[in-house]
């Protein structure tokens, strides 16, 4: 027998891998994901996942290539594409739950996370939602390395690619996709305690989109508190973080940006204590020191009318804000009636007083 015949024989004997129909559904709960059976062929599984993602990337290359004539796609059922994509997501979730080592090899080693990130912008909102669910589970089951030397490059690359996409989805998408993206960001801030996470959030704060800026700001505050004193005191990238904050302040003239920078700086001093912050600050370069001194010394402009109005409504203790009760049409009409009645009463009283005075004069005469 020739080599080709032996290879074909082997391929016929080895059973072909078939995707489970249960894995081609959306919004499967993490608890309902079942373990893999014994003697499961994970090699064929990874090959199948690579094949599905490979086909998608080829289609994308063909569509973006303008010089060459467009290649006609093979006739296939359109529903298979996105259900197969759902299967990729669900199999990765299943590997994350039961086969962590194989998951790391496929998700990080083969850089499948880059393909999953593309699903965020899918026309199928269910596909985008399930891709966000996968990322949320990845962040929630991730144990970060405290030592900066042990931080793995693929994980940092994942963070750098994911944060801008997640913030975009959290501010511009449909409600259920937007909520999923916000949940994903909250989980990331809680678990991904890396310098790069904070640096990227501070870089995003340079945007002119207020929604993106405010979200990046709130996440930065939470992350600084989650990082804690020990991490911030010992980190080697403290100067880079301070420099990134200074750039946000310097590049934006809007008073809102300046106030937010001051708050972040105050959060650093609060978490690290002023003494520890001052020690680290002294080791910074001249440029970094100038930027921080500028933030400290600057005087922000007066609050806007809306902010003043909100401040006036605050209670004396400063913790709770007194919301002004909404007046309905009925209550307004009742108030008007009461005012009119009072006016009428005052006029009647004036007439009575005048009549009494006139009677008194007449009696004297």
C-alpha positions as CSV (number, residue, x, y, z in Angstrom):
1,X,0.0,0.0,0.0
2,X,1.2,3.5,-0.8
3,X,1.5,6.3,1.9
4,X,-1.5,8.1,0.5
5,X,-3.7,5.0,0.8
6,X,-2.5,4.4,4.4
7,X,-3.3,8.0,5.4
8,X,-6.8,7.8,3.8
9,X,-7.4,4.5,5.7
10,X,-6.4,6.1,9.0
11,X,-8.7,9.1,8.3
12,X,-11.6,6.8,7.6
13,X,-11.0,4.7,10.8
14,X,-10.7,7.8,13.0
15,X,-14.3,9.1,13.8
16,X,-14.9,12.6,12.5
17,X,-15.5,15.3,15.2
18,X,-19.0,16.6,15.2
19,X,-20.1,19.7,17.1
20,X,-22.8,19.0,19.8
21,X,-26.1,20.6,19.0
22,X,-26.4,21.7,22.7
23,X,-23.2,23.8,22.2
24,X,-24.8,25.8,19.3
25,X,-27.2,27.6,21.6
26,X,-26.9,31.0,23.2
27,X,-27.1,32.1,26.9
28,X,-26.2,28.8,28.4
29,X,-25.6,29.2,32.2
30,X,-22.1,28.4,33.6
31,X,-23.7,25.9,36.0
32,X,-25.4,23.9,33.3
33,X,-22.2,23.3,31.3
34,X,-21.5,19.6,31.7
35,X,-18.0,18.0,32.0
36,X,-16.4,16.3,29.1
37,X,-16.7,12.5,28.8
38,X,-13.7,10.3,29.6
39,X,-11.1,9.7,26.8
40,X,-12.4,12.9,25.0
41,X,-10.4,13.9,21.9
42,X,-9.3,17.4,22.8
43,X,-6.9,17.5,19.9
44,X,-9.8,17.2,17.4
45,X,-11.8,19.8,19.4
46,X,-9.0,22.4,19.2
47,X,-8.5,21.7,15.5
48,X,-12.3,22.1,14.8
49,X,-12.3,25.4,16.7
50,X,-9.3,26.6,14.8
51,X,-11.0,25.6,11.5
52,X,-14.2,27.6,12.3
53,X,-12.2,30.7,13.3
54,X,-9.8,30.2,10.4
55,X,-12.7,30.3,7.9
56,X,-14.0,33.5,9.4
57,X,-10.7,35.2,9.3
58,X,-10.3,34.1,5.6
59,X,-13.6,35.7,4.7
60,X,-12.6,38.9,6.4
61,X,-9.3,39.1,4.5
62,X,-11.1,38.4,1.2
63,X,-13.7,41.2,1.9
64,X,-11.0,43.8,2.9
65,X,-8.7,43.1,-0.1
66,X,-9.6,45.8,-2.7
67,X,-7.0,45.1,-5.3
68,X,-8.0,41.6,-6.1
69,X,-11.3,40.6,-7.5
70,X,-13.8,39.5,-4.8
71,X,-13.9,35.7,-4.5
72,X,-17.4,34.2,-4.5
73,X,-18.2,32.5,-1.2
74,X,-19.1,28.8,-1.2
75,X,-22.8,28.2,-1.0
76,X,-23.7,27.5,2.6
77,X,-26.5,28.1,5.1
78,X,-26.0,31.5,6.8
79,X,-27.4,30.2,10.1
80,X,-24.6,27.7,10.4
81,X,-21.9,30.4,10.6
82,X,-23.2,32.2,13.7
83,X,-24.3,29.0,15.5
84,X,-20.8,27.5,14.9
85,X,-19.4,30.7,16.4
86,X,-21.7,30.2,19.4
87,X,-20.3,26.6,19.7
88,X,-16.7,28.0,19.8
89,X,-17.7,30.3,22.7
90,X,-19.5,27.5,24.6
91,X,-16.7,25.0,24.1
92,X,-14.2,27.5,25.4
93,X,-16.4,28.2,28.5
94,X,-16.6,24.5,29.0
95,X,-12.8,24.1,28.8
96,X,-12.4,27.0,31.2
97,X,-14.6,25.2,33.8
98,X,-13.3,21.7,33.5
99,X,-10.0,21.7,31.6
100,X,-8.1,24.9,32.5
101,X,-4.7,23.8,31.0
102,X,-6.2,23.1,27.6
103,X,-8.2,26.3,27.8
104,X,-5.0,28.3,28.4
105,X,-3.3,26.6,25.5
106,X,-6.2,27.4,23.1
107,X,-7.4,30.8,24.4
108,X,-4.0,32.3,25.1
109,X,-1.6,30.1,23.3
110,X,-3.4,30.1,20.0
111,X,-4.6,33.7,20.6
112,X,-8.3,32.7,20.1
113,X,-9.2,35.7,22.3
114,X,-8.4,37.9,19.2
115,X,-11.1,36.2,17.2
116,X,-13.6,36.3,20.1
117,X,-13.1,40.0,20.4
118,X,-14.3,40.4,16.8
119,X,-17.6,38.8,17.9
120,X,-18.3,42.0,20.0
121,X,-19.1,43.8,16.7
122,X,-21.3,41.0,15.3
123,X,-24.6,41.9,13.7
124,X,-26.1,39.1,15.8
125,X,-26.5,40.7,19.2
126,X,-26.8,37.3,20.9
127,X,-23.3,36.4,19.6
128,X,-21.9,39.7,21.0
129,X,-23.6,39.0,24.3
130,X,-22.3,35.5,24.6
131,X,-18.7,36.6,23.7
132,X,-19.0,39.1,26.6
133,X,-20.2,36.4,28.9
134,X,-17.1,34.3,28.0
135,X,-14.8,37.3,28.8
136,X,-16.6,37.9,32.1
137,X,-16.0,34.3,33.1
138,X,-12.4,34.5,32.0
139,X,-11.8,37.6,34.2
140,X,-13.8,36.1,37.2
141,X,-11.8,32.8,37.2
142,X,-8.4,34.5,36.6
143,X,-5.9,34.6,39.5
144,X,-3.5,37.5,39.0
145,X,0.2,37.4,39.6
146,X,1.2,39.8,42.4
147,X,4.8,39.9,41.2
148,X,5.2,42.0,38.1
149,X,7.9,39.7,36.7
150,X,5.5,36.7,36.5
151,X,2.8,38.6,34.6
152,X,2.3,36.9,31.3
153,X,2.5,38.8,28.0
154,X,-0.6,37.2,26.4
155,X,-2.8,38.2,29.4
156,X,-1.5,41.8,29.2
157,X,-2.1,41.8,25.4
158,X,-5.7,40.6,26.1
159,X,-6.3,43.5,28.5
160,X,-4.9,46.0,26.1
161,X,-7.2,44.8,23.3
162,X,-10.3,44.1,25.5
163,X,-10.6,47.4,27.5
164,X,-11.2,49.8,24.6
165,X,-13.7,47.4,22.9
166,X,-15.5,46.8,26.2
167,X,-15.9,50.5,27.0
168,X,-17.2,51.1,23.4
169,X,-19.8,48.4,23.9
170,X,-20.7,49.7,27.4
171,X,-21.5,53.2,26.1
172,X,-23.0,52.6,22.6
173,X,-24.7,49.2,22.4
174,X,-28.2,47.9,23.1
175,X,-29.3,47.7,26.7
176,X,-28.6,44.0,27.4
177,X,-25.3,44.1,25.6
178,X,-24.3,47.3,27.3
179,X,-25.1,45.9,30.7
180,X,-23.1,42.7,30.0
181,X,-20.1,44.9,28.9
182,X,-20.3,46.9,32.1
183,X,-20.5,43.8,34.2
184,X,-17.4,42.5,32.3
185,X,-15.5,45.7,33.1
186,X,-16.4,45.6,36.8
187,X,-15.1,42.0,37.0
188,X,-11.9,42.9,35.1
189,X,-11.2,45.8,37.5
190,X,-11.8,43.5,40.5
191,X,-9.5,40.7,39.2
192,X,-7.0,42.1,36.7
193,X,-4.9,44.0,39.2
194,X,-2.2,45.1,36.7
195,X,-0.5,48.4,36.0
196,X,-1.4,48.0,32.3
197,X,-5.1,47.9,33.2
198,X,-4.8,51.3,35.0
199,X,-2.5,52.8,32.3
200,X,-5.0,51.9,29.5
201,X,-8.0,53.4,31.5
202,X,-6.0,56.6,32.0
203,X,-5.2,56.7,28.3
204,X,-8.9,56.3,27.4
205,X,-9.7,59.3,29.7
206,X,-8.0,61.5,27.0
207,X,-11.0,61.0,24.8
208,X,-13.5,63.8,24.0
209,X,-16.4,61.4,24.4
210,X,-17.8,62.3,27.9
211,X,-19.5,58.9,28.3
212,X,-16.2,57.0,27.7
213,X,-14.3,59.5,29.8
214,X,-16.7,59.2,32.8
215,X,-16.7,55.3,32.6
216,X,-12.9,55.1,32.4
217,X,-12.7,57.6,35.4
218,X,-15.0,55.6,37.7
219,X,-13.2,52.3,36.8
220,X,-9.8,54.0,37.5
221,X,-11.0,55.0,41.0
222,X,-12.2,51.5,41.7
223,X,-9.1,49.9,40.4
224,X,-6.8,52.1,42.4
225,X,-8.7,51.1,45.6
226,X,-8.5,47.4,44.6
227,X,-4.8,47.6,43.9
228,X,-4.2,48.6,47.5
229,X,-1.3,50.3,49.3
230,X,1.2,47.5,49.0
231,X,0.9,47.2,45.3
232,X,1.1,50.9,44.6
233,X,4.0,51.4,46.9
234,X,6.1,48.6,45.3
235,X,5.1,48.9,41.7
236,X,7.9,49.8,39.2
237,X,5.6,51.7,36.9
238,X,4.5,54.3,39.3
239,X,6.2,57.0,37.3
240,X,4.4,55.9,34.1
241,X,1.0,55.9,35.9
242,X,1.6,59.5,37.2
243,X,2.8,60.6,33.8
244,X,-0.4,59.2,32.2
245,X,-2.6,61.1,34.7
246,X,-0.6,64.2,34.0
247,X,-1.2,63.8,30.3
248,X,-5.0,63.6,30.8
249,X,-4.8,66.9,32.8
250,X,-2.5,68.7,30.3
251,X,-4.3,67.6,27.1
252,X,-7.8,68.7,28.1
253,X,-8.8,72.3,28.9
254,X,-12.3,71.3,30.2
255,X,-12.6,72.0,33.9
256,X,-14.4,68.6,34.4
257,X,-11.3,66.7,33.3
258,X,-9.1,68.8,35.7
259,X,-11.4,68.1,38.6
260,X,-11.4,64.3,37.9
261,X,-7.6,64.3,37.7
262,X,-7.5,66.0,41.1
263,X,-9.9,63.3,42.5
264,X,-7.7,60.5,41.1
265,X,-4.6,62.1,42.7
266,X,-6.5,62.4,46.0
267,X,-7.4,58.7,45.8
268,X,-3.7,57.8,45.3
269,X,-2.9,59.7,48.5
270,X,-5.8,58.2,50.3
271,X,-4.9,54.6,49.5
272,X,-1.1,55.0,49.8
273,X,-1.2,57.6,52.6
274,X,0.4,61.1,51.9
275,X,3.8,60.1,53.4
276,X,4.2,57.0,51.1
277,X,2.9,59.0,48.1
278,X,5.4,61.7,48.8
279,X,8.3,59.2,49.0
280,X,7.3,57.7,45.6
281,X,6.7,61.2,44.2
282,X,10.2,62.3,45.1
283,X,11.7,59.5,42.9
284,X,9.7,60.6,39.9
285,X,11.4,62.6,37.0
286,X,11.2,66.4,36.7
287,X,8.5,66.3,34.0
288,X,6.3,64.0,36.1
289,X,6.8,66.2,39.2
290,X,5.8,69.3,37.2
291,X,2.6,67.7,36.0
292,X,1.6,66.6,39.5
293,X,2.4,70.0,41.0
294,X,0.3,71.6,38.2
295,X,-2.7,69.4,39.2
296,X,-2.2,70.3,42.9
297,X,-1.7,74.0,42.4
298,X,-4.4,74.6,39.9
299,X,-7.7,76.3,40.8
300,X,-10.7,75.0,39.0
301,X,-13.5,77.3,37.9
302,X,-16.8,77.7,39.7
303,X,-19.4,75.0,39.4
304,X,-22.0,75.2,36.7
305,X,-25.6,76.2,37.4
306,X,-26.7,72.6,37.4
307,X,-24.0,71.6,39.8
308,X,-24.8,74.5,42.1
309,X,-28.5,73.6,42.0
310,X,-27.6,70.0,42.9
311,X,-25.4,71.1,45.8
312,X,-28.2,73.3,47.2
313,X,-30.5,70.3,47.3
314,X,-28.0,68.3,49.4
315,X,-28.8,67.7,53.0
316,X,-26.8,69.2,55.9
317,X,-25.0,65.9,56.7
318,X,-23.7,65.8,53.1
319,X,-24.3,62.1,52.7
320,X,-27.8,62.1,51.2
321,X,-29.2,64.5,48.6
322,X,-32.7,65.9,49.1
323,X,-34.6,65.4,45.9
324,X,-37.1,68.1,45.2
325,X,-40.6,66.7,45.1
326,X,-42.2,66.7,41.7
327,X,-45.3,68.9,41.6
328,X,-48.2,67.6,39.5
329,X,-50.8,69.7,37.6
330,X,-53.3,69.1,40.5
331,X,-51.0,70.3,43.2
332,X,-50.1,73.4,41.1
333,X,-53.7,74.3,40.6
334,X,-54.5,73.8,44.3
335,X,-51.6,76.1,45.2
336,X,-53.0,78.7,42.8
337,X,-56.5,78.4,44.4
338,X,-55.0,78.9,47.9
339,X,-53.1,82.0,46.8
340,X,-56.3,83.4,45.2
341,X,-58.3,82.7,48.3
342,X,-55.7,84.5,50.5
343,X,-55.8,87.5,48.2
344,X,-59.6,87.6,48.3
345,X,-59.5,87.4,52.1
346,X,-57.0,90.2,52.4
347,X,-59.1,92.4,50.2
348,X,-62.2,91.6,52.2
349,X,-60.3,92.4,55.4
350,X,-59.2,95.7,54.0
351,X,-62.8,96.7,53.1
352,X,-64.0,95.8,56.6
353,X,-61.2,97.9,58.1
354,X,-62.1,100.9,55.9
355,X,-65.9,100.5,56.8
356,X,-65.1,100.5,60.5
357,X,-62.9,103.6,60.2
358,X,-65.7,105.4,58.3
359,X,-68.3,104.4,60.9
360,X,-66.1,105.7,63.7
361,X,-65.6,109.1,62.0
362,X,-69.4,109.4,61.4
363,X,-70.1,108.8,65.2
364,X,-67.6,111.4,66.2
365,X,-69.2,114.0,64.0
